[in-house]
Amino acid sequence: MERGSFVEPEAEDTDLDHIASEEDVIRWVKAQIDTSRTFEICVSREAIVERGLRLWKRQKNGGPLNPLKVSFLGEAGVDTGALRVEFLSTMVAGIENRLFEGDGEKGKVPKYSLNDLDNEMFRVAGEIFSVSIAQGGPAPQFMQEWCYKYLVTGKLQTDGFFDTELSPLLKEIEDATDLSPYIQQILDCGYTGPIDIEQKDGILRAVALHATTKRTPMLQQLREGLEVYNMAQVMKDKPDECRSLFVIGNDGKVDSQYIMSHLAPEMSPHGSSKRLKETRILDFFQDFLYELEDSQPQAEVLTVSTVMQWMTGQSHKHLLESERQTFKIKLRFDHNCLDHSPGHTVCFPIVSACTNTVTLPTVHLQDYESFKTNMKTAVKYGASFDRV
């Protein structure tokens, strides 16, 4: 299959008048999936983002219009949906770090990378974003407003942009009474007029244009990738309804409340000693999530989102409200692991992400410190789908 040569579905629904919300957008793009074949990717967990981008671009077995089927090298897991969602979750987060840059709170912009542009990585990113939205993955909710407006209209606007390098320069120029210390930086941004206080507004516009125009080829290529499922057309016709899927400020990241509110523990009878242990372990789990949530990101590699992905394959909140309402994480308690394996000193939770089920070994979770150590080890080393 030639790169980027999609076969459009024969009966394509192009009527967008009924779309009135983000949920309508997601349901519409989901309906555009061509189920006549599958898009199969087999990838190693090592360097998954780089390998995933290369394999996606290759597209020898189906294409992004088709249902995505993922397998991980050396693992027995059969993709019933969890592997696909895990892959998309990892890829969207990886693309954010690999192809975008900026402030996590103010939003990110495409990196100025001509190598990635030449290798069509931004087009691949756009395809992955479309597929992720349509097939149960996270939305790329990390872009700055001006980037989204460019994707929608193709017109460049500098309002609301933030550049980690040039925005501080803009602030310094705006406040300056003498521009001589900034002459070289201003010239490097392509400004060729007189450099004095009277021309400050023109200089500020030139610097802002420099920061945005150099990234327009990346955004153009990203928009080409968003043609999958006609996502780019939906964005153009329904910009308000699509905005929260792309722009920073609409956080779809999982928090402790999201996980705890969707737990469905299978408890022992009231009044039993087993139930007391199970209740205590649930408290440990909640405290564990709170501790991760309150820790500094730089000091703690493990996050609440990581725990969610370990349990279910996905690290984001479900995009559809109907899916949030039906989503449950089953918790089971194994009180008899010493009977199963006499003489062992420790065992770890068993995860079946395909069924959103976690089985906890109660014997090894007697206090909070034991629970925390056990869970951290399990999440760090138990990502593979060895049990399905």
C-alpha positions in Angstrom: 0.0 0.0 0.0 1.5 3.3 -1.0 2.1 5.8 1.7 -0.9 7.9 2.5 -3.1 6.4 -0.3 -6.3 5.7 1.6 -9.2 3.9 0.1 -12.2 5.9 1.2 -15.3 4.0 2.4 -17.9 3.7 -0.4 -20.8 5.0 1.7 -19.3 7.9 3.5 -21.5 10.0 5.8 -20.7 13.7 5.1 -23.7 15.2 6.7 -22.4 17.1 9.7 -25.5 19.1 10.6 -26.5 16.9 13.5 -23.1 17.4 15.3 -23.7 19.6 18.3 -21.2 18.4 20.9 -17.9 16.7 21.4 -19.6 13.4 21.8 -21.3 13.8 18.5 -17.9 14.4 16.9 -16.5 11.2 18.4 -19.5 9.1 17.4 -19.4 10.5 13.8 -15.7 9.7 13.3 -16.1 6.3 14.9 -18.8 5.6 12.3 -16.3 6.3 9.5 -14.2 3.3 10.3 -13.9 0.9 7.4 -14.3 -2.6 8.8 -13.6 -4.4 5.5 -10.1 -5.2 6.7 -7.8 -4.5 9.7 -4.8 -2.4 10.2 -2.3 -4.7 12.0 0.8 -3.5 13.9 3.2 -5.8 15.8 5.6 -3.7 17.9 8.2 -4.2 20.7 7.7 -2.4 23.9 11.2 -1.2 23.7 11.4 2.2 22.0 7.7 1.8 21.3 7.1 5.4 20.1 9.9 5.4 17.5 9.1 1.9 16.3 5.4 2.7 16.3 5.9 5.8 14.1 8.0 3.8 11.6 5.6 0.9 11.5 2.6 3.2 11.2 4.2 4.9 8.2 4.9 1.6 6.5 1.2 0.6 6.4 1.6 -2.8 4.7 -1.4 -4.4 6.5 -4.4 -2.2 6.1 -4.4 1.5 7.0 -5.6 4.0 9.5 -9.2 3.9 8.1 -9.4 0.3 9.3 -9.8 -1.1 12.8 -6.4 -1.1 14.5 -5.1 -4.5 15.8 -2.0 -4.4 18.0 0.3 -7.1 19.2 3.4 -6.8 21.3 6.5 -8.9 20.3 7.0 -11.9 22.6 3.6 -11.5 24.3 0.6 -13.8 24.1 -2.0 -11.1 24.4 -4.8 -11.1 21.8 -6.1 -7.6 21.0 -9.7 -7.4 22.0 -9.4 -3.7 22.4 -7.1 -3.2 25.5 -3.8 -3.6 23.5 -5.0 -1.1 20.9 -6.0 1.4 23.6 -2.7 0.9 25.4 -0.7 1.4 22.2 -2.7 4.6 21.3 -2.3 6.0 24.8 1.5 5.4 24.7 1.7 6.8 21.1 -0.2 10.0 21.8 1.8 10.8 25.0 5.0 9.9 23.1 4.2 12.1 20.2 3.5 15.0 22.6 7.0 14.7 23.9 8.7 13.7 20.6 7.1 16.2 18.1 5.8 19.0 20.3 7.4 21.4 22.8 6.3 24.0 25.2 4.8 24.7 28.6 2.6 21.9 30.0 0.1 24.5 31.4 0.1 27.0 28.5 0.0 24.4 25.8 2.4 23.0 23.3 3.4 23.7 19.7 5.0 21.6 17.0 8.8 21.4 17.2 10.7 23.1 14.5 12.2 19.9 13.1 12.9 19.7 9.4 14.1 16.1 9.7 10.7 15.1 11.1 8.9 17.2 8.5 10.9 15.5 5.7 10.1 12.1 7.1 6.4 12.9 7.3 6.3 12.3 11.0 3.8 15.1 11.6 1.5 13.5 9.0 1.8 10.2 10.8 1.0 12.1 14.1 -2.2 13.5 12.6 -3.3 10.0 11.5 -2.6 8.6 14.9 -4.6 11.4 16.6 -7.6 10.8 14.3 -7.4 7.0 14.9 -7.0 7.5 18.7 -10.1 9.7 18.9 -12.2 7.3 16.8 -10.9 4.0 18.3 -10.9 4.5 22.0 -7.6 6.2 22.6 -6.9 9.6 24.2 -7.4 12.9 22.4 -4.3 15.2 21.9 -5.5 17.8 24.4 -2.2 19.7 24.7 -2.1 22.2 21.8 -2.1 26.0 22.0 -5.2 27.8 20.7 -3.5 29.4 17.7 -2.3 25.9 16.5 -5.9 24.6 16.6 -7.2 27.7 14.8 -4.5 27.2 12.1 -5.6 23.5 11.7 -9.2 24.6 11.3 -8.8 27.6 9.1 -5.3 27.4 7.5 -4.9 31.0 8.6 -2.1 32.2 10.9 -3.0 34.0 14.1 -0.5 35.1 16.7 -3.0 35.8 19.6 -2.5 33.4 22.5 0.8 31.9 21.4 3.5 31.0 23.8 7.1 30.1 23.0 9.4 29.0 25.7 12.3 30.9 24.0 10.7 33.9 22.3 7.8 34.8 24.6 10.3 35.9 27.3 12.0 38.0 24.6 8.7 39.6 23.6 8.1 40.5 27.2 11.5 42.1 27.6 11.1 44.0 24.3 7.6 45.2 25.4 9.0 46.5 28.7 12.2 47.9 27.4 13.1 51.6 27.0 16.2 50.8 25.1 16.2 48.1 22.4 20.0 48.0 21.7 20.6 44.9 23.9 18.1 42.9 21.7 19.3 44.0 18.2 20.8 40.6 17.2 17.8 38.6 18.5 15.4 40.9 16.7 17.4 40.5 13.5 17.5 36.7 13.9 13.7 36.8 13.9 13.6 38.3 10.4 12.9 41.9 11.2 14.6 44.2 8.7 13.2 47.6 9.7 14.6 50.3 12.0 15.2 49.1 15.5 14.0 51.8 17.9 11.2 52.4 20.4 8.9 54.0 17.8 8.9 50.7 15.9 8.3 48.5 18.9 4.8 47.3 17.8 6.2 46.2 14.4 9.1 44.5 16.1 6.8 42.6 18.4 4.7 41.5 15.5 7.8 40.3 13.6 9.0 38.3 16.5 5.6 36.7 17.0 5.3 35.9 13.3 8.7 34.3 13.4 7.7 32.0 16.2 4.6 30.9 14.5 5.3 30.9 10.7 8.3 28.6 11.1 6.0 26.0 12.5 3.2 26.3 9.8 4.7 23.5 7.6 4.5 21.1 10.5 0.9 22.2 11.2 0.1 21.8 7.5 1.4 18.3 7.5 -0.4 17.5 10.7 -3.6 18.6 9.1 -3.0 16.3 6.2 -2.9 13.4 8.6 -6.1 14.6 10.2 -7.8 13.9 6.9 -8.4 10.3 8.2 -12.1 9.9 8.8 -12.5 13.4 7.4 -11.5 14.7 10.8 -10.0 17.9 9.3 -13.4 18.6 7.6 -15.3 18.1 10.8 -12.9 20.5 12.6 -13.5 23.1 9.8 -17.3 22.8 9.9 -17.6 22.3 13.7 -14.7 24.1 15.2 -16.3 24.7 18.6 -17.4 21.1 19.0 -13.9 19.7 18.2 -11.9 22.3 20.1 -11.7 20.5 23.4 -10.2 17.4 21.7 -7.1 19.4 20.8 -6.7 22.5 22.9 -5.0 22.6 26.3 -7.3 23.1 29.3 -9.6 20.2 28.7 -7.7 17.7 30.7 -8.5 14.1 30.0 -5.9 12.7 32.3 -7.0 10.3 35.0 -7.0 11.3 38.6 -7.4 9.3 41.8 -11.1 10.1 41.9 -11.7 8.7 38.5 -10.1 5.4 39.3 -11.7 5.0 42.8 -15.2 5.9 41.5 -15.0 3.2 38.9 -13.7 0.4 41.1 -16.0 -2.7 41.4 -14.5 -4.7 44.2 -15.8 -8.3 44.8 -16.0 -8.3 48.6 -16.4 -11.1 51.1 -19.6 -11.2 53.3 -20.1 -8.4 55.9 -18.6 -9.1 59.3 -16.0 -11.6 58.0 -12.3 -11.3 58.7 -11.7 -11.4 55.0 -13.9 -8.4 54.4 -11.9 -6.4 57.0 -8.7 -7.2 55.2 -10.3 -6.2 51.8 -11.6 -2.9 53.2 -8.1 -2.1 54.6 -6.5 -2.9 51.2 -8.9 -0.6 49.5 -7.9 2.2 51.9 -4.2 1.4 51.1 -5.0 1.7 47.4 -6.7 5.0 47.7 -3.8 6.4 49.9 -1.4 5.1 47.3 -3.1 7.0 44.5 -3.3 10.1 46.7 0.4 9.9 47.4 1.2 9.6 43.7 -1.1 12.5 42.9 0.5 14.8 45.5 4.1 13.9 44.6 6.2 16.1 42.3 6.3 14.8 38.7 10.1 15.2 38.6 10.5 13.1 41.8 8.1 10.3 41.0 8.2 8.5 37.7 5.1 6.5 38.6 1.9 8.4 38.2 -1.8 7.8 38.7 -2.2 7.6 34.9 0.5 4.9 34.8 -1.5 2.9 37.4 -4.6 3.3 35.3 -2.8 2.1 32.1 -1.3 -0.9 34.0 -4.8 -1.9 35.2 -6.8 -1.3 32.0 -4.5 -0.5 29.1 -5.4 3.1 28.9 -4.2 6.2 30.8 -6.9 8.6 30.0 -10.5 9.3 30.9 -13.0 7.9 28.4 -14.0 10.5 25.8 -17.6 9.3 25.6 -19.8 9.9 28.7 -21.7 6.7 28.0 -18.4 4.8 28.2 -17.5 6.5 31.5 -20.9 5.4 32.9 -20.3 1.7 32.0 -16.6 1.5 32.8 -15.7 -0.6 35.8 -12.4 -2.0 37.1 -13.0 -5.3 38.8 -11.0 -5.9 42.0 -10.7 -9.4 43.3 -8.9 -10.6 46.4 -6.8 -13.7 46.6 -6.7 -14.9 50.2 -5.2 -18.3 49.3 -2.0 -17.7 47.4 0.0 -19.7 50.0 -2.3 -22.7 49.2 -1.7 -22.2 45.5 2.1 -21.9 45.9 3.3 -23.2 49.3 6.6 -21.7 50.6 6.7 -18.6 48.4 7.7 -15.3 50.1 6.0 -12.8 47.8 3.7 -12.6 44.8 2.2 -9.6 43.0 -1.2 -8.5 41.7 -2.5 -10.3 38.5 -3.9 -8.0 35.8 -6.2 -8.9 33.0 -6.4 -5.6 31.2 -8.6 -7.1 28.5 -11.4 -7.6 31.1 -10.3 -4.7 33.4 -9.7 -7.1 36.3 -7.0 -6.9 39.0 -6.5 -9.7 41.5 -4.7 -8.7 44.7 -2.8 -11.1 47.0 -4.0 -10.2 50.5 -1.4 -12.1 52.4 1.4 -9.9 51.0 -0.5 -6.6 51.6 -0.7 -6.5 55.4 0.3 -2.9 55.9 0.6 0.3 53.7 4.3 0.1 53.2 4.1 -3.5 52.0 1.2 -2.5 49.7 3.1 0.4 48.3 6.2 -1.6 47.6 4.3 -4.5 46.1 2.3 -2.1 43.8 5.2 -0.1 42.6 7.1 -3.3 41.7 4.0 -4.7 39.9 3.3 -1.5 37.9 7.0 -1.0 36.9 7.7 -4.6 35.8 4.3 -6.0 35.0 3.3 -4.1 31.8 3.4 -7.0 29.5 0.2 -8.9 28.7 1.3 -12.3 29.7 -2.1 -13.2 31.1 -5.2 -12.6 29.0 
